[in-house]
Amino acid sequence: MDITAMTKLPQDGTAWSELKHRLRKMKQDDYAWKAGRLPIFVYYYNEELLRVSQDSYIEFFSENALGRGKAFPSVGKLETEVIEMSTELLGGGPRAGGTFTSGGTESIFLALKTAREWARKEKGIVCPKIVMPLSGHAVADKAAGYLGMDVVRTPLRSDFRADMGLLRAAIDERTCMVYASAPGYPHGVFDPIEEIGALAKKRGVWFHVDACVGGFLAPFAREIGYHIPAFDLSVPGVCSLSADLHKYGFTPKGASLLLFAEREHQKYQRFEFSNWPRGAYVTDTFQGTRAAGPIASAWAVMNTLGHAGYREIARVIMDAMERLAAGIEQIRGLRIIRPSDLCILLYDSIDPSVDIYAVADCMDEKGWYVGKSAVPKAIHIALNPVVVTALDNYLFDLAACVEHVRSTPGYTPASVSAPAIS
């Protein structure tokens, strides 16, 4: 691709037609996500829903959600309706509340901040710590680093779920939060949320459920008959839950939720300041200025799909999981690592002559974005509908790569793909 780098602001403006051409040319080296070759980062169902998402975003392209109270009451109304629809879906009662955030990172950051302030004011904990299974998302440590909190990660059971005995033993007088996943991104399994909720309630600690992956898929998988363990705000002991709209909610990037079983606890999340000449400054999120487009788009997408639309998406994803698992099991030397509770699948090699990372690199050479799991050593794939149309090609290339690696000792790809991060 021959595009002259634009490293300086041009003296004269460039026509949009030229800039548009440059933008599209730059994308030529990107993975072909609409062709199903990128199972993460982009969540896509069909062109009709994409257009709804884009058009509704543009309707509120310029509005600022910081002014949703007085300047843009329409944004406040949209945000409230999105939160209320989501709390009802995810087990919230009449006292539940929530906050629209920019993504799972911010949702989890705010959950930790809330628990820290709650623990300081209501329990007198000065140096709070978080206890969580080893599989909890890395962003918890990222947020804890910013917030001056300690994190203790406990080993997992053989089925990759939280070990209750080890979790219980790690809780002490400094513990302000227990953190669990529904499901965890590394292995795709749900921690025992009901057991952890009972433990958190008994020990008087905050319990946060990270449902960023499962929040807008698990309820609908349950509606179509799949066994989904209890995980949401209806579980006794759960204080907060994070769920990403821009994953399986199919809204644009910049859309997530932090939901509370008790909206009263949002006061610990809020930032309030008045010791400057301008007067009171109050925000519920880390951001000040916030894009209103993701809020409007989330509202439009959720209302377009409804339960029926989301059920159909869940059906497509779960069918694809079964097809993919069955296809992989037909390839000599590969094994599905079970169990997977929802949309994430791991598989490894049981053939000493087939290194699974070499298979991943071979697939990368064929144009597939392939995630590598560190523990266990495996290929990691998260299913969403865009992958479905490419499943047959994926399995064909996978079988070819396995045979190529088996027959080529010391195989070294021309380019090595990086592990997938979400």
N, C-alpha and C positions, 0 to 999 in steps of 0.2 A: 504494500500500500504506500503510495507516494503522495504524502500530504505535507506540505511545508509547515513546520511548527510555527504557531502564532505566539511568540514569546513576548511581544511588546504590543501595547495598545496601538492600533493603527492610527495614523494621522487623519485619515478620512474614513468614514463609515463604509462598510461592505454591504452590498445588497443581500437581502434575506435569501433570495434564491441561491446565491453562491454559498452562503453560510449553511443553508439546509443541505445542500449537496455535500459539503464538507462533513457535516454531522453524520450523514448517512454513510459516507465512505469510511469514516472512522469506526463505525460499528461492524465493518466487514470481518474483523478478526474476533468478534465476540462469539461465544457459544450460541448455537441456533436454538434458543429457548422455545420458540413456537413450534419447532420440529421435535420437541420432547427430549433434547439432548442436555438439558440443564435441569436436574430435578430439584434444585434448591434456588433460593434468591428471588425467583419469580413464581408467582402463583396465578395460574391462568386457566380459565374454564372455556370461554368461547368469545368470539368477536362481539357478539351482542352485549354481553355483560361488560366487556372491556369498554365498549362505547358508552354505556350507562355510567360507568365509573369515571371515564374521562370527561364527559359532558357535564356531569354534576360537579366535578372538581373545578372546571372552568367557570361555572356559574358563581363560585365563591373564591375565585383565584386571587382577588385583591384584598378581600376582607381579612381582618386581623382578629383572631380569637382572643387576644388579650382584651379587646374591647367588647366582648360578647355580652356584658351586662347592660351597658347603656348605648354605646355607639352601634353595635350590631346585635340587637336582640334576636334576630333570626338565627345567628350562629349559636347563641345560647340555647334556643329552642331545639335546634337540631342536635346539639351535644346532649342535652337532657334526654331526648327521645332515644338516642343511641344507647346511652347508659341504662335507661330504664328497660329497653328491650333486652339488653344483655344481662342485667341483673335478674330479670325474670327467667331468662333462658338458663342461667347458671346458678339457680337455687337461692337467690336472694329473697329475703322476706320484706315486709313493709318498712323495716328500719335500715335496709341496705342502701348503699350509695356507691359512687365511683367517680373516676377521673379519666378523661380522654388524654392519652399521652402520645408521644412521637414514636414509640416502639417498645419492644419488650425490655430493652435496656433501661429506659426511663421508668417504665412501670415497676421493674424490680428495684431500681434505685430508690424510688419513692416509697416502696413497701418497706425497705430497710430503714429509710429515714423516719418513716412513721413509727416503726417498732422501736427505734432508738429513742425518739422523743417520748413515746408512751412509757418506755421502761424507765427513763430518767425521771419523769414527772410522777408516775404512779407507783413505781417500785423502788425508786432510789438507786438504780443501777448506774454507776458513773462510767464504767468501762465495759460496755456491752459486747457480748459475743453471739455469734450465730452458730447453730449446730445443724449440719445438713449431711445427707448421704454424699458419697464421693461423686455420684453421677449428676449432682446439681449443676446447673449451667455456670460456666466460668464468669458470667457477668455478675454473679453474686459477690465473688471476690473483688471484681473490679469496683463495684459500688461500695463494698466494705472498705476498700482502700481509700476512696475519696471521703468516706464518712467516719474514718477513724474507728472502725469496728474490727474485731477479730473473727475469723472463721475457723471452725473445727469441722473437718470432713471425716465421716466414718466409713469404714469399708462396707461393701455390699454383700448380700447373700449370693449364692451361686446362680440364682435366677436374675441377678442384676438389680434387685430391689433393695430398699433400705433394710438393714438389719436392726430390728427393734431393740434387741438387747444392747447393741453397741450405741445406738442412738440415745437410749435411755441413760446409759452410763456416762455419756458425754455432757449431759445437762447438769449445770451447777448453778450456784447463786449469781453468776455473772451472765447467764444465758438470758437473752431477751427474745430470741426468735428461733423456732425450728422451721426449716425450709424443706419442702419436698416437691416432687415433680409429677405432672399428669399429662402426658408421659414425659420421661426424661429424654433429652435429645440424643445422648450417646447410644442408648439401647432400645428406645421405643417402648419402654414398659412403665406402668404406673407404680409409684410407691404405694405402700399400704396406708392410704390417706385416712381411713376411718380409725385405724389403730393409732396413727400418729396424732390425729385430732384428739382422741381420748387421753393420750399421754400429755399433750400440750395443755389441755384443759385441767388435768389433774395437777400438773406442775406449775400452772399459772403463767405460761409463756405464750408469746405471740406465735401464731402458726400461719405461715404463708405457703400457698400452693401456686407453683409455677405451672400454669396451664397455657403458656404462650403458644405451644404447638397444638394442644388438644382442645382448647377452649371452644373453638368454633367448628370442630369436627366431631368430637366425642359425643355430644348430645344427639347429633343426627345419626351417627352410627348406631347408637342405642335405639333410636326411633325405628330403624330398619331391622332390628333384631339382633345386633351384635351385643355380646356381653361386655359392658363397660363398667368398671368398678366405680363406686361412689367417689367423687373427687371434688365437688363444688362447694359453694357457700352453704348448702343445706347440711353439710356434714358438721356435727357438733365439734367445736374447737377451732374450726377454720375462721381466721380473722380477716384474711385478705387473699385475693386471687388475681393473678395477671393473665391476660388473654390477648393474643395478637389478632386484631382484625385484618392486618395486612398479610397474614398467612392464610389460614383456611377460612377466613371471613371474606377473602377475595376482594378486599378494598385496596386502594393504592398505598404505596409506602408512606410511612409516617402516621400509622393508625394502630393504636393499642389501647388497652384499658387496664386500669387498676381498680378492682372492685373491693368493697368492704362489706362485711356482714353487718357492721354497725356504722352508719354514716357519721356518727358522732366522732369516730376516730379520725376522720379527715382533718380535724383541727391540728393533729400532730404532723400531718403531711404539709400543711400550708406554711408559706413563708410570709411574714408580715413585718414591715419596717416603716418607720416614720421619722427617724433621726437624720433628716436631710431637708433642704429647703422646700422640696416639692410637696411634701406631705405623705400621706399613707400610700404605701406600695404593697399590694397583696397579690400573690400568685399561688395557684394550686399545683403547678408543675415546675420543673426545673427551668423551663423556658419562660421568657417574658412574652415577646411577640411570638405568636403561633400561627401557622398556616391554617386557614379555615377550610381550604379545599379538601383535605382528608376527612374532615368531619362531615361535610356535605356529601362526599362520595360514599362514606361508610353508611350514612343514612339512606342514600339512594340504592346502594347495592343490597343492603339488608331488606329493604322494602320490596325490591325487585324480586329477590329470591324467595323470601319467606321460608317457612318450614319445609314446604314441598320442594323448593329449589335446592335448599341445602341438603335435604334427604337424598335427592338425585345425585348431587355431587359426592356425598358420602358413599352412595352405592357404586358409583364409578371408581372411586378410590379403593374401596375395599375389594371390589371385583378384581381390580388391577393388582392388588397385593396378592391375591390368591393365584392369579395367572402367572405373575412374576415368580412367586415361590415355587410353583409347580414346574415352571420352565427351568429354573436354576437347578432344581433337584434332578432333572433329567440330564444334566451335564456331568459327565464323569469327573470325579475329583472334587466337586463343589458340595458344600453343605450349608443349609440354612441354619442360622443360629437362632434358636427359639428360647423364650417366647417373645413375640412382638404383639403388643396390645392394640395397636392402631394403624399407623401409616408409615412407620419406619422399619426397614428391613436390613438385617446384616447377614452376610454370608462369607464363609472362609473356604480354605482349601484343606482337604484331608489327604491330598497326594503330596508326598515329600518333594516330588519333582516339579510341582506347580506352586510357585510363590505368589500369594494372592496380591501382593503389592505390584509384582511384575505384570500380573493380569490387569490391574488397574491402570498401569502405565501404558500397556498395549491398547486398552480401550480409549485412553486419552488420545493416543495417536490416531485413532479412528474417529475422533471428534466428539467423544462423550465426556462430559464433566463427571468425574468419578471421585466420590469421597472415600477417604481412608480412615478407618477406625483404628485407634492406637491400642486400646484394651477392650475387647480382644482384637487381635490383628485380623482385620476383616475389611470388606468393602461395605460401605454404609450408603443407603439410598432412602430418601424420603419421597414418598409417592404423592403426586398431585395430578389432576386430570390431564395436564399437558403432556405427561409422559405416556399416557395410554396409547396414543396413536403410534408411538415408536417402540412399543414393547417387543414386537416380533423382530424388528431390526436389532434391538438391543440384545436379545437372546441369541440371535444369529451371530452377531459380532462377538459376544461373550464366549460362545462355544469355540469360535475360531481363535480367539485370543488364548483360551486355555490350552488348546492343542498347540498353538505356536510356542507358548512358554514351555510346555512339556517337551516339545521336540527341539528346543533351542537352549541348551544349557548355557547359563551365564547371560541370558538375554538382557540387553541394556537398551532401553528406548532412546530415541533421539532427543526427546524432551520428557521431563518428569513432571507430572501434575502435582500441585500442592494439595494437602489434605483439605477437605471441605470444611468451612466454618459457617455456622449460622448464628 
